[in-house]
Amino acid sequence: MALEGREFHRLRVYHARQRNQRRITAILASMERRLPLEYEGWQQHEPIFRRLSTPELVAEVQDGSPDRRLAALSVIDLSEVASSTIEDWIRALPDAEANELAGAIPVQRPHSSCKDDLRWVEVARLGYEKRRLPTFLVMLFSSLEALDSRHCPEAPQAWENIGDWLGDVYDRLVKDGDSEALEDISLFVFENYLDRDSIFDAFCGMVVRHEALAMQVSANPSLLLPELPREKQQLVLEEAAANGGRPFKEAWAALNGRA
């Protein structure tokens, strides 16, 4: 069945950490303001679409006009949609609809299973890899947190896998010169998840490989490092200094308010 009410739809988007919520809200609001003209009036379909079955909503996404597709995505329950169909949508939908699809990922539902959460980790990972939309990135890490909150035995390996994946993705973004996506990773991942060992290890590898990141981190260490243990702060700044960043003593003094 379709989800009841747009209020719940908007709530389901923002199960990421509290400090991310205003940022992701701003992203979605900005994208909505920039919607092309073909989506005009899409909200008027929502009351009717809430009463449709999931197969009927899938048909709207597959064959409907742009405004109807967006409305269908705003109320659909993705847990009732085949993974192969979702993957096709990730690849084929225009950006506005792909962003709505990302927001529809049903993360951290109280009665979901570890298997469900692993599914959404993979969907969000694929979504970000293919589309580079930050909403997928937020939902990816929210799904990982859901594994933790349910004490899933698969959680440690899932975090490890995403850490490895993140390093590869960052390398590709640097190669492509995608500064906007690099900023998204800094904003939604580095500023929130460096306390996770797998993400910290991946981050250190990026600092070693990319001089621009080494300089960024060491020039403003209070942005990303203040919540880390002292030994991890020191490790990052030593790696940054050895790979094109500011000298360690300068960066360390800046971090500790002595610059």
N, C-alpha and C positions, 0 to 999 in steps of 0.2 A: 504493500500500500504506500501511497505517497505520504510524506511527512505532513503533519497538520500545522499549517500556519507559517507565514514568513518569519514571525518572531523566532520560532525555533530554528528556522534556517539560518538566520543571522547569528543566533547563539552558537550553533554548531561550528561555525567558522572559527570561533575565537577561544578554543580550548588550549591554546599555547600558553606559555608562562605569562603571568599578569603583565610583566614589563613589556611584552611584545604586543599586547592587545591594541593599544592605541596606534601603533605603527601599522599593523596589518589592517586595522579599520581605515586608516588614512589611505593605504594603498587601494583598497577596494572602492572607497568613496571617490578617489581620484579617477580610477578606471571607469566608474559609472558616469562621472561627469564627462568623460571623453568618449562615451559610446557613440559609434557612428549612427547616422540617421536611420539606418535600416532597423535599429533596435527600438526606435521611438514607440512608446506606448506598451512596452513589453509587460509592465506590471499589471495591466488590465486583464491579462490572461490568468494571473495567479489564482484568483478565487475559484475559477472553474477547474484549473489544473490540479488543485489540491484534492479534488474528488476523483481524479483519474487513477487507474491502476498503474503499477510500475510498467507493465508492457505497453500500455497506451502512452505513457510519458517517454519511454524509449523510442516509440514510433515518432513522436513529435521531434525528438532530438535528431533522429535519423532523417526525417523527411520534411519537417516543418520549415516555415519561413524563419528568418533570423530572430525576430521578436518572440516567436513561439518557442524556438529552441532555447533561448535564454530563460524564458519563464519556466519551461519544463525542467531545466537544470537547477533552477532556484528552489524547486520543491521535491525533486526526486530523491528517493532513498537508494543510495548506491550499493548498500548491502544486498539489495535484491537484483542487482545488475551483474551480468557475467563479466569476469575480468577481461576477457578478450574484447568485449564491447567497449569497456572503459579504455582499454589500451588503444583501440581504434579512434576513440574520441580524442584522446590525448594527442594523437598524431595529426588528426584531421581538422578539429574545430578551430575557428578563428580565435584570436587571443582573448577577446572579451568572454567568449563562451568557455574557453579552456580555463580561464581564471575562475569563472563561476563553478566549473567542474571541480577545481581544486578546493574551493570553499565548501563543496558538498561532501568531501571525504568525511565519513562519520567517525571522527576520532574520539576516544575516551568515553564511549558509551558505557554506562554502569554495568550492563548485563552482557557486554561483548566478551569474547574469549581471546586467549592469547593468539590463537590462529587468526582471528579477525584482525587483531592489531598488526600482526606480521603481514597480513595482506595489504593493509593500508600503508605500512612502511614501504612496501614494494611499489604500490601504485604511486605514492607521492615521490619516491625516488625516480621512477621512470618519468613522471610528469615533469619534474625539475630538469632532468637530464635532457629531455626532448624539447622543452619549451622555455626554460630559464625564467619562469614566472615565480616571484618570491612567495606567493601564496602556497605553492607546492612545497617550498622549502620549510615554511612554518609548519605545515601539516605533517611533513616528514618527521620533524623533531617532536611534535606533539604526539605522534603515534609511537615514537620510541619511548616517550615518557609514560604513555599508557601501558606499555609492557612492564616498565618499572613499577607502576602503581598497582599492577595486578600480580607482581612478584613472579612474572613469567620466567621459567628457566632459560628461555631463548633470549632473554634481554641482553645479557653481556655480549653474546656473539653478534647480535643485531647491531649493537653500538659499535663493536669492533669493525664489522663489515662497512658500516656507514662512514666510519673514520677513514678507512682505506679508500672508499669511493670518493669521499670529499676531497682527498688529496689529488686524486686523478682529475676530478672536475675542476678544481682550482687551477691546475696546470693547463687544462684546455682553455679555460677562460682567459688566462694570461696570454696564452699563445694567440687567441682570437682578438685580444685587445678589448674584451667586453668589460669596460670599467663599471658599467651599471650593475652587472651581475656580481662582479667582485665586491662592490659596495654592499650589495644585498647580503652576501655571505658574511662580511664583516659585521653588519648590523644585526642580522638574525641568528647567526651562529657564533661567531667569535665573542660577541658581547654578552652571550647568554650561556654558552656551553663549554667554555674552556675548563670548567671544573670537572668535566668528564675526561677520564684518562685517555680514552681512544681519540677524542676530539683534540685534546691537548697535544698528544703525540703527532697527530696529523698536522696540527698547526705549526709545531716546531719544524717538521719536515718542510712545510711551505716557506717558513722563514729562511731556512737554509738554501732552498732552491731559488727564491725570488728576492732579489735585492730591493725592489720597491717595497715589498712587505717588511723586510728587515728595517728599512729606513722609516717606514710608517710607524711600526711598533716602537722603535727606539726613540723616535722624535716626540711621540706622545704616549708614553707608557701607561699613564694614568687612565687612558681610555679602555684598554683591554685587560690590564694586569692587576689592578688593585685588590681584587677579591681572591687572587691565587695565593697559595702558601709561598713563603719567602723563597724556598729553594726552587720552586717552579718559576717565580719571577726572575731569579738570578739566571736560571738556565736559558730562558727565552732571550734575555738581554745579552748574555754571552754569545749565543748563537747569532743574534742580530749583529752584534759588533764584529763578529768574524766573517760576516757575509754582506758587508756593505752598509751596515747601519751606523748609528752614532757610537763613539767609544763607550765601553761599558760604564766607566765611572761617571760620565756625563748623564747617560740614560738612567743609571741607578740613582743618582742625585735628584734627577727630575722626578722620578717615581716617588721618592721619599720626601719631596718638598724642599729640597736643598739647592735646587737649580737657581 
